[in-house]
């Protein structure tokens, strides 16, 4: 038992984390868009830097990779998040 190789749980951990992260991001971006989605200068001043941080901070990459998820709920949340970003 000392030399036994334990099965990897990396795929399970990523799927578990994505199951919480995708809906959270969708909710946060939906709220941001609802509050600041109008075409005023003040709203652009708030929305622009936040979306820039999302795009450059790795969240965009995570969302694009999550589009391939087997879970329809995760894909729906990811598509909603991407619709706010794009």
Order of alpha helices (4+ residues) and beta strands (2+ residues): alpha-alpha-alpha-alpha
